[in-house]
Amino acid sequence: MISEHSYSQPEKEAVYRVIKERRDMRHFSQQPLEDGLLLRLLTVANQAPSVGLMQPWRFIRVTNAPLKNDIKKLVEAERVATANLLDERKGEFLKLKVEGISECAELIVVALPDGREKHVFGRRTMPDMDLASVSCAIQNMWLAARAEGIGLGWVSLFEPIQLANLLNMPEDSRPIAILCIGHVEKFYEKPMLIEQKWGEAAPIEDFLFENSWPEKV
């Protein structure tokens, strides 16, 4: 029986389609975003669920060219450091494009604010629910961007303290993501890491348990 609260079939198909076709983009065309589009994406981010309605997301729009270059240097340093830990896959990793900072139309740093300890609703035993809430906000942006035909890439290769210092962030705050946003020539047919033969995505059946964690065979 279909719920009386269900959307129409075309609306449901659109939701499932945008989730399936969302991509972590690294290649951008440098074309600027239309007026109002960035604000629309940030607005849907702000509509994400958050534990205790704490809204633990902060967005820093980076428009200063030297600052962008400094952020790019941080990412490059971490890219090299990560490659050095990958042993036989180092060369393969170094061939991957991990960011589009110089090419994207908008660069946004997403962060957790200071003063989060005052929010205890839903966080007394699970303080990292602030991070879960911010992740929901980023996912909202990602899906809305894909629906708009705009690419978004989440860059996590950076040293948080160094990035926080670059952005003059309070001591107790924490940068979570560098988001590259902009027009793209095309979206990847498959997630880039699959296209580049880095790995394969496993099906949901591999992660679904019932009643308890399965015993190791």
C-alpha positions as a printed Julia matrix, in Angstrom:
217×3 Matrix{Float64}:
  0.0     0.0     0.0
  1.41    3.38   -1.02
  1.52    5.93    1.77
 -0.85    8.85    1.46
  2.16   11.06    2.15
  4.11    9.71   -0.83
  5.29   12.04   -3.58
  4.22   11.41   -7.16
  6.12    8.73   -9.08
  8.05   11.25  -11.25
  9.06   13.2    -8.13
 10.25   10.05   -6.4
 12.2     8.98   -9.47
 13.91   12.39   -9.56
 15.01   12.02   -5.93
 16.43    8.54   -6.49
 18.09    9.66   -9.71
 19.92   12.61   -8.17
 21.19   10.38   -5.35
 22.42    7.78   -7.85
 24.07   10.34  -10.16
 25.74   12.47   -7.47
 29.48   12.61   -8.1
 32.51   13.83   -6.16
 33.82   16.17   -8.85
 37.43   17.21   -9.43
 37.25   18.75  -12.91
 35.62   22.16  -13.43
 35.18   24.56  -16.37
 35.92   27.89  -14.56
 32.55   29.29  -15.68
 31.02   31.42  -12.87
 27.82   30.37  -11.15
 24.61   32.18  -11.93
 23.47   34.82   -9.45
 21.73   33.32   -6.45
 22.79   29.72   -7.05
 25.42   29.56   -4.3
 22.92   31.01   -1.83
 20.38   28.34   -2.84
 22.92   25.61   -2.16
 23.84   27.07    1.21
 20.17   27.47    2.09
 19.45   23.77    1.59
 22.57   22.99    3.64
 21.08   25.05    6.45
 17.88   22.99    6.18
 19.72   19.76    7.07
 18.77   17.86   10.23
 20.95   18.62   13.23
 21.05   17.02   16.65
 19.28   19.21   19.2
 18.76   21.78   16.42
 22.29   22.99   17.12
 23.05   23.76   13.44
 26.78   23.11   13.94
 27.82   24.19   10.45
 29.76   27.27    9.47
 30.63   28.18    5.86
 33.62   30.3     4.85
 33.51   31.51    1.25
 37.07   31.89   -0.02
 37.41   34.56   -2.71
 40.94   35.83   -2.05
 43.35   34.45   -4.69
 46.47   34.24   -2.47
 44.41   32.48    0.22
 43.13   29.99   -2.36
 46.71   29.32   -3.37
 47.72   28.75    0.27
 44.85   26.28    0.7
 45.91   24.49   -2.46
 49.44   24.17   -1.06
 48.05   22.6     2.13
 46.15   20.04    0.06
 49.21   19.28   -2.05
 51.36   18.73    1.05
 48.82   16.27    2.43
 48.51   14.56   -0.96
 52.24   13.85   -0.93
 52.19   12.75    2.72
 49.31   10.38    1.99
 51.07    8.98   -1.07
 54.13    8.17    1.02
 51.99    5.87    3.2
 50.57    3.89    0.31
 53.67    1.85   -0.55
 53.03    0.02   -3.84
 50.03    2.21   -4.7
 51.92    5.5    -4.28
 52.45    6.13   -7.99
 48.87    5.19   -8.77
 47.57    7.58   -6.1
 49.72   10.48   -7.32
 48.08   10.21  -10.74
 44.63   10.89   -9.24
 43.27   14.44   -9.34
 42.24   15.16   -5.75
 41.0    18.76   -5.97
 39.79   21.48   -8.3
 40.66   24.53   -6.22
 42.12   26.57   -9.07
 39.35   25.75  -11.55
 36.13   25.8    -9.51
 33.81   28.81   -9.47
 33.34   28.82   -5.69
 35.49   27.56   -2.84
 33.77   26.93    0.48
 35.36   25.7     3.7
 32.85   23.97    5.98
 33.65   23.97    9.68
 32.37   23.11   13.13
 32.13   26.21   15.35
 33.61   26.79   18.76
 31.39   26.55   21.84
 29.87   23.21   20.8
 30.2    21.8    24.33
 27.14   23.79   25.44
 24.95   21.64   23.2
 24.28   18.43   25.14
 20.91   17.44   23.61
 21.7    14.19   21.79
 25.45   14.58   22.31
 26.08   13.61   25.95
 27.27   10.11   25.0
 27.85   10.8    21.3
 29.59   14.17   20.97
 30.5    13.45   17.35
 26.87   13.92   16.33
 27.84   17.49   15.5
 30.02   16.07   12.73
 27.16   13.83   11.59
 24.92   16.89   11.34
 27.47   18.82    9.27
 27.81   15.82    6.95
 24.06   15.92    6.36
 24.34   19.61    5.45
 27.08   18.86    2.92
 25.04   16.01    1.42
 22.1    18.4     1.0
 24.36   20.76   -0.94
 25.74   17.9    -3.02
 22.33   16.64   -4.1
 20.99   20.12   -4.8
 24.11   20.95   -6.82
 23.68   17.79   -8.92
 20.02   18.63   -9.51
 21.15   22.09  -10.7
 23.73   20.51  -13.03
 26.59   21.86  -10.92
 29.6    19.88   -9.76
 30.71   19.68   -6.13
 33.85   18.02   -4.8
 34.6    17.33   -1.12
 38.33   17.69   -0.43
 39.53   16.18    2.86
 43.27   16.15    2.22
 44.5    18.89    4.56
 45.92   19.38    8.02
 43.01   20.84   10.05
 45.05   23.04   12.41
 46.98   24.62    9.54
 43.78   25.34    7.61
 42.12   26.77   10.72
 45.1    29.1    11.19
 44.91   30.27    7.57
 41.25   31.16    8.08
 41.69   32.79   11.5
 39.27   30.32   13.07
 38.66   30.17   16.87
 40.74   27.62   18.75
 37.86   25.23   19.48
 36.48   25.3    15.93
 37.38   22.65   13.37
 37.47   22.68    9.55
 35.71   19.62    8.11
 35.71   20.01    4.34
 36.97   22.07    1.45
 34.18   22.19   -1.12
 34.97   22.94   -4.76
 31.79   24.02   -6.57
 31.27   24.93  -10.2
 30.19   24.11  -13.73
 31.63   20.97  -15.3
 32.08   19.85  -18.89
 30.45   16.55  -17.95
 29.73   14.43  -14.91
 31.67   11.2   -14.44
 29.71    8.18  -15.67
 30.77    6.37  -12.5
 32.44    7.66   -9.33
 35.92    8.83  -10.3
 37.76    6.28   -8.14
 35.87    3.49   -9.91
 36.6     5.0   -13.33
 40.28    5.28  -12.4
 40.36    1.61  -11.27
 41.19    2.59   -7.69
 38.49    0.33   -6.3
 34.95   -0.97   -6.63
 31.87   -0.14   -4.58
 30.4    -3.08   -2.66
 26.63   -3.78   -2.63
 24.4    -3.04    0.34
 24.15   -6.75    1.13
 27.78   -6.65    2.3
 26.91   -4.13    4.99
 23.48   -5.26    6.16
 23.3    -7.33    9.37
 20.31   -8.58   11.33
 19.99   -8.53   15.12
 23.74   -8.68   15.8
 27.18   -8.23   14.28
 28.0   -11.38   12.32
 30.58  -13.79   13.69
 33.85  -13.98   11.85
 34.24  -17.18    9.85
